[in-house]
């Protein structure tokens, strides 16, 4: 019996040993407009200066595309199998593959009346985050692309945690958030090598590794207003494409999308880290003929490409969404469509469901 | 002629005996050092009158050097067995109040930076048992048998660490160890300095007894860091007054030499008398 079958027959959730609950996020790629507001929200909050200039704990990349850091999907890391006994060797990307922490002539233009165009100073950039924005693939009239927002997946089997010889990275007991203990970290960067998503970054100024913290002070209500907030990337998102909550909250939309309808899928499941960030795959119109007619049955975004990103289960997920769309068109009820259309905002961020534990 | 011969013969034999005695005494003093009677795992501790904090100080030339074979440390890290440094020279000295350990090893590039994402600095560490009387596990000690580690990195930092097993190194809040380094002619020379007498979690090096020692070396440009390193086996700093101390050794060698000489002379004289030559 394949793992897929097991999951469809048994909704038992695979939560890491020793973790009480598991934070999770679902991002609906059909809603992402590539505005980078999430990127800016995250950067403003966590990674401005101090050796973090080049870091984007949250980034949005165009797919198909080389991503950030460039070609991260081919940089190794993760596990060799779902037994999680042998890790896959990985590499530390060169700085040029991240790119982007350039100095701009903002003040000259804004305050000194310079007529120069706004551009990076004293460098001739060849790559940076979002460098291949909107390039995509395919030929007119059937070219295609979509946006892929990425944060740390706070994996159930995090290979970054396993890679650290000092146990400086750990999975937080209360909610499974993966953190780098800055006291323990000695900047060896085995975590950077070990993460197949390249979501752990080396801070050369501090000589320590750093990463997305799932905005834990916000979800703990430790901010100035003492209120619980979802992650900044989620709350600031103009089209509100993210759901934030716990995977094991069986009354929440995340559980339903991931475990019941199985339309929210992890990115690159073959890395075997079992991510806790899930994606509703992009649902594109069919291809067009030269004279603009729809070619029914031929997807604009090739299924092979989506399978590359989300595994074979993407077919079943897209079929399920198709079925429920049809159902809604016929005027029937669909809980799935209601969740995806965000008809109940109270369900979007369910972060206090386990507070009484 | 005959008379003369009879007169000179005893003289010659006494000169011969005297020469043998002198030879034996000189031999007793010189032979042990020539034949290097030093046990294989010993790192002798030289005496430097002044300060030896500078690895290029003239005083180091008088301190005996020991070559340590290095091999990759056992570790589950990727490429752990792929290390580049095969040997290191260690010199240890004291001036009474301080102990100096100088480690030299070949490395063509001086990697002093870790400011690039893929950059690692060269480094060296000297490992000593927290408790001088018990030998800890070589790989960073054990939970009940910890080690002191003196760590110098090419970035210019010197740290004093305490460890009780791989991955447990913890910095002392204030390091009692200083280090100075030079890189010349394709070789690093790093001299560590620490006060000899210390208590608490720090190895006492006041000369009460021999103390175990091991070294580790990292080549930064070869991506070596953490458990990916070249390490020695346990050796020991010959600090204690032990029975193999030089004065005791000299007396033994002298007594043994004289005894052999005495036996030889008595035997020769006995043979001569038996043949009736002396009559």
Contacts between the chains, C-beta under 8 A, distances in Angstrom:
chain1	res1	chain2	res2	distance
A	87	B	78	8.0
A	89	B	78	5.3
A	92	B	117	6.0
A	92	B	118	5.0
A	93	B	117	7.1
A	94	B	117	6.9
A	94	B	118	6.1
A	95	B	116	6.5
A	95	B	117	5.0
A	95	B	118	7.7
A	98	B	117	7.6
A	165	B	75	7.2
A	165	B	76	7.7
A	165	B	77	5.9
A	165	B	166	6.9
A	165	B	167	5.0
A	165	B	226	4.9
A	165	B	227	5.5
A	166	B	167	4.5
A	166	B	168	7.8
A	166	B	169	7.6
A	166	B	226	7.6
A	167	B	167	6.2
A	186	B	169	7.7
A	186	B	226	7.3
A	187	B	114	6.5
A	188	B	225	5.0
A	188	B	226	4.5
A	189	B	117	7.7
A	189	B	225	7.8
A	190	B	77	6.6
A	190	B	78	7.3
A	190	B	226	7.0
A	192	B	117	7.7
A	193	B	78	7.0
A	202	B	117	5.2
A	204	B	114	6.9
A	204	B	115	4.6
A	204	B	116	6.7
A	204	B	117	6.6
A	204	B	119	7.9
A	205	B	115	7.8
A	207	B	114	5.9
A	207	B	155	7.8
